[in-house]
Amino acid sequence: MKKIFPPPIVSGRKPAYNPPMPFLAGESLILYDNRGRAYVIPELIPGKVFNLDGHLFPHAELMEKASEGESYVGPRGLTLTPFRPTLRETLSHMKRRTQVIYPKDQGLILMWGEIRPGLRILESGIGAGALTLSLLRMSAPGGEVVSLEKREEHASEAMSNLRRMVPELMGNHKLLIGSYGDPGWEESVPGVFDRVVLDLPEPWEGLSGLAKKLRPGGILVSWMPTPLQVHTLSNRLKDSGDFHLVQTVEAIVRDWEFGPTSVRPAHRIVGHTGYLTMARRAAPGIPYIAWEPSF
């Protein structure tokens, strides 16, 4: 018998839908009040209590009684609506001691860097692990992310975040303590990579070694906050004889507000956060190939 999708709605009968899954220990949770304010529980742990201005929400009770996308009334009458956080929400509320690469920039890195399953990716500058999390998710299954970080306190915080948020992907991740750009840094990093992603103040310092670690056809993506950094890296890449199609972009995101009789851009925008410089690795001896926009 031929199946019809979606199923027809029979008059007087509600369409079938998948019942909401209960929240489990170890999951993160984001709760919204009626004004749109968000409150994050990084990890549900039985026995712990979430305190919101004196309103107590036991984790065990949230796991037992709360359902995703449905209003939940706390002990003192405060109503919140819980959801499992999206990756964007997770990154925005991640515990960190360093600035993370914003979701809008991560989106460009993942798309323009052509991050896909099965790739071997080297990143330097792990920070709090925000970008590492996205790279692991996008390169699975079959991929591997190797993080090179010189500061052990940053590496420790990042690994704690990753183990909590993507324990199932930790087998695809390796952490190396070392400094990109030091003489011979590439000798401490085994193998060759399909992609290299850098979040460093002076990414040009390691270019000679980088040419040995990125395969021909591979893509380099570097995030930097200032035009002077971009200028220096771009010129070094063009003069290297190893990298081509050097291009730099930035992303600016603006929300729009819709009222009953009005449409206007939001007063606040997520403006400049950093620049993304991309380049393609090619075999030695090829004259520099310049990037030109296709539109």
VOGU-3710 file (C-alpha; in Angstrom, 3 decimals, decimal comma):
1> mkkifpppiv> 0,000/0,000/0,000  1,364/3,408/-0,955  2,149/5,616/2,036  1,056/9,235/1,982  3,312/11,828/3,630  2,401/13,922/5,428  -0,642/11,958/6,639  -4,002/13,580/5,907  -5,750/15,384/8,771  -9,072/13,787/9,577
11> sgrkpaynpp> -11,703/16,285/10,666  -12,027/16,343/14,455  -8,776/14,472/15,011  -5,409/16,016/15,851  -2,506/15,006/13,570  -0,091/12,526/15,095  3,295/13,844/16,226  6,326/12,480/17,967  5,937/12,790/21,739  8,529/15,028/23,414
21> mpflagesli> 11,583/13,219/24,728  12,326/13,650/28,444  15,384/15,586/29,468  18,222/13,320/30,590  21,031/13,674/33,103  24,050/15,313/31,481  22,030/17,258/28,922  22,081/21,039/28,784  18,870/23,027/28,959  17,809/26,545/27,980
31> lydnrgrayv> 14,690/28,041/29,545  12,827/31,085/28,224  10,466/33,276/30,199  7,503/35,085/28,644  9,672/38,128/27,865  12,178/36,104/25,843  14,938/36,143/28,436  17,053/32,999/28,350  18,476/31,035/31,272  20,910/28,196/30,692
41> ipelipgkvf> 21,523/25,074/32,737  24,846/23,793/31,333  24,316/20,256/32,648  21,381/18,524/34,312  22,639/16,744/37,435  20,285/14,893/39,807  20,487/16,457/43,254  21,339/19,936/41,977  18,966/22,908/41,958  18,719/25,817/39,507
51> nldghlfpha> 18,087/29,056/41,407  16,458/31,854/39,423  15,988/34,882/41,673  14,775/32,690/44,518  12,682/30,424/42,310  14,106/26,942/42,779  14,006/24,394/39,970  15,405/20,990/41,037  17,181/19,289/38,150  15,534/15,974/38,986
61> elmekasege> 12,092/17,554/38,771  12,891/19,116/35,396  13,977/15,712/34,091  10,845/14,051/35,477  8,131/16,579/34,653  9,326/19,131/32,067  8,781/18,600/28,331  10,579/20,391/25,525  8,581/23,262/24,056  5,858/23,079/26,697
71> syvgprgltl> 5,272/25,546/29,538  6,599/24,441/32,895  5,368/26,076/36,095  7,872/26,182/38,942  7,111/25,718/42,649  6,307/29,419/43,156  4,329/29,929/39,971  7,092/31,171/37,634  6,417/29,856/34,130  9,320/28,924/31,860
81> tpfrptlret> 9,486/27,074/28,548  12,432/24,651/28,242  14,264/23,680/25,065  17,367/21,768/24,168  19,775/24,542/23,114  20,838/24,872/19,512  24,527/24,985/18,687  24,270/28,782/18,342  22,726/29,095/21,795  25,280/26,691/23,253
91> lshmkrrtqv> 28,198/28,711/21,909  26,712/32,008/23,060  26,411/30,773/26,660  29,550/28,642/26,824  31,718/28,921/29,921  34,967/30,577/28,858  37,906/32,681/29,912  38,753/33,737/26,346  36,689/35,324/23,582  35,051/32,691/21,366
101> iypkdqglil> 34,555/32,893/17,609  30,943/34,004/17,182  28,379/31,730/15,505  28,106/34,092/12,523  31,833/33,713/11,853  31,754/29,990/12,527  29,085/29,618/9,858  31,437/31,162/7,302  34,339/29,003/8,467  32,305/25,814/8,078
111> mwgeirpglr> 30,918/26,773/4,657  33,861/28,558/3,041  36,271/26,099/4,571  34,191/23,236/3,122  34,168/21,357/6,427  32,540/17,981/5,816  32,573/14,385/7,101  35,801/12,453/6,817  38,239/15,370/6,767  41,370/15,618/8,878
121> ilesgigaga> 41,489/19,124/10,369  44,227/20,960/12,241  43,265/23,915/14,412  45,594/26,098/16,401  44,236/28,235/19,195  41,603/26,047/20,891  40,388/28,741/23,310  37,291/27,492/25,108  36,626/24,820/22,478  33,743/26,604/20,738
131> ltlsllrmsa> 35,077/26,213/17,213  36,439/22,746/18,033  32,906/21,683/18,916  31,598/22,797/15,517  34,508/21,214/13,638  33,958/17,894/15,403  30,245/17,872/14,630  30,698/18,780/10,967  33,608/16,401/10,250  31,860/13,350/11,712
141> pggevvslek> 31,625/10,557/10,856  35,112/9,543/9,887  36,847/12,858/10,486  39,516/13,918/12,940  40,265/17,262/14,593  43,742/17,888/16,009  44,004/20,944/18,269  47,353/22,624/18,889  47,325/24,894/21,953  50,266/26,378/23,862
151> reehaseams> 48,411/27,413/27,024  47,500/24,486/29,234  44,829/26,400/31,178  42,954/27,110/27,936  43,346/23,511/26,825  42,016/22,234/30,158  38,896/24,408/29,989  38,279/23,481/26,354  38,578/19,762/27,008  36,174/20,031/29,938
161> nlrrmvpelm> 33,620/21,767/27,700  34,040/19,217/24,909  33,754/16,188/27,205  30,533/17,590/28,619  28,921/18,623/25,312  30,099/16,031/22,756  31,379/12,984/24,673  30,416/10,770/21,744  32,890/12,622/19,467  35,921/12,710/21,758
171> gnhklligsy> 37,384/9,706/19,962  37,730/11,950/16,883  39,742/14,599/18,740  43,391/14,913/19,715  44,962/17,676/21,799  48,611/18,632/21,409  50,323/21,109/23,731  52,652/23,223/21,626  53,107/26,547/19,896  52,289/27,099/16,233
181> gdpgweesvp> 54,957/29,298/14,690  57,890/28,116/16,771  60,773/26,833/14,630  60,035/23,246/13,648  56,519/23,293/15,133  55,262/21,118/12,292  57,497/18,227/13,395  55,441/17,826/16,576  52,200/17,448/14,614  51,898/14,049/12,924
191> gvfdrvvldl> 50,430/13,591/9,469  49,032/15,814/6,730  45,701/17,634/6,872  42,821/18,488/4,566  41,991/21,737/6,359  43,800/24,122/8,709  41,892/26,606/10,870  43,840/29,265/12,798  42,743/31,618/15,576  46,066/33,272/16,368
201> pepweglsgl> 47,431/36,824/16,574  50,329/36,159/14,143  49,325/33,251/11,885  51,954/34,173/9,287  54,768/33,093/11,609  54,249/29,400/10,847  53,584/29,493/7,101  56,749/27,645/6,065  55,807/24,713/8,270  52,141/24,987/7,346
211> akklrpggil> 52,907/24,270/3,702  54,230/20,884/4,844  51,110/20,038/6,859  48,320/21,070/4,428  47,898/18,872/1,370  47,693/20,375/-2,138  44,074/21,371/-2,666  43,572/21,853/1,063  42,043/25,002/2,525  43,442/27,391/5,117
221> vswmptplqv> 41,046/29,566/7,136  42,356/32,172/9,575  40,305/34,360/11,931  41,806/37,723/12,933  40,288/40,819/14,562  42,234/43,666/12,881  42,885/44,860/9,297  46,640/45,110/9,912  46,791/41,401/10,754  44,819/40,588/7,603
231> htlsnrlkds> 47,131/42,757/5,496  50,251/41,037/6,805  48,878/37,508/6,421  47,465/38,126/2,937  50,773/39,448/1,607  52,731/36,611/3,194  50,366/34,049/1,667  50,610/35,599/-1,791  54,405/35,700/-1,617  54,779/32,183/-0,217
241> gdfhlvqtve> 54,551/30,314/-3,511  52,372/27,701/-1,781  48,999/29,429/-1,310  46,541/30,849/-3,834  43,079/32,387/-4,119  43,595/34,510/-0,998  40,340/36,144/0,051  39,144/38,021/3,145  35,537/38,573/4,274  33,658/39,675/7,381
251> aivrdwefgp> 30,093/38,943/8,458  27,635/41,470/9,867  24,300/40,182/11,168  21,271/42,417/11,759  17,945/41,334/13,212  14,629/42,756/12,005  11,667/43,632/14,179  8,047/43,203/13,092  5,160/44,893/14,882  1,443/44,995/14,069
261> tsvrpahriv> 1,932/47,982/11,752  5,683/48,376/11,438  8,795/46,733/10,035  12,229/48,030/10,926  15,799/46,867/11,534  16,778/46,257/15,136  18,782/48,991/16,835  21,482/46,518/17,849  23,465/44,514/15,316  26,205/41,944/15,634
271> ghtgyltmar> 28,745/44,027/13,758  32,460/43,585/13,388  33,937/40,724/15,366  36,741/39,616/13,079  37,931/38,922/9,555  38,195/35,543/7,858  41,045/35,004/5,420  40,919/31,920/3,215  43,528/30,431/0,868  44,058/27,244/-1,158
281> raapgipyia> 47,230/25,200/-1,026  48,763/24,200/-4,358  51,906/22,423/-5,502  55,101/24,531/-5,609  56,032/26,341/-8,815  52,578/27,550/-9,813  52,347/31,340/-10,376  50,037/32,986/-7,881  46,340/32,584/-8,757  44,356/35,635/-7,661
291> wepsf> 40,816/35,345/-6,340  38,166/37,317/-8,197  34,503/37,601/-7,169  32,114/35,710/-9,425  29,364/38,322/-9,197
//
